[in-house]
């Protein structure tokens, strides 16, 4: 199945403890159906000090399920993503407005 959400997309969280928060996707994991979003689903991870890095309690973004994310359209509202043919090219479009997401 084609990926409806991609790295760099601005998304909003639909469910969970961070419901309503927005952020940008930094990584997508299609095999597990999850994505890492900047500033969302943050957990504290304990890091051991090494020669190269300072140790301590580091906040780290954890993966969130793709079903709990929706792309943000130009009006700032969540929308679903569809696919259509634009000439001979397959493009993603916002279902609410019909605008092409990536040209």
Order of alpha helices (4+ residues) and beta strands (2+ residues): beta-beta-beta-beta-beta-beta-beta-beta-beta-beta
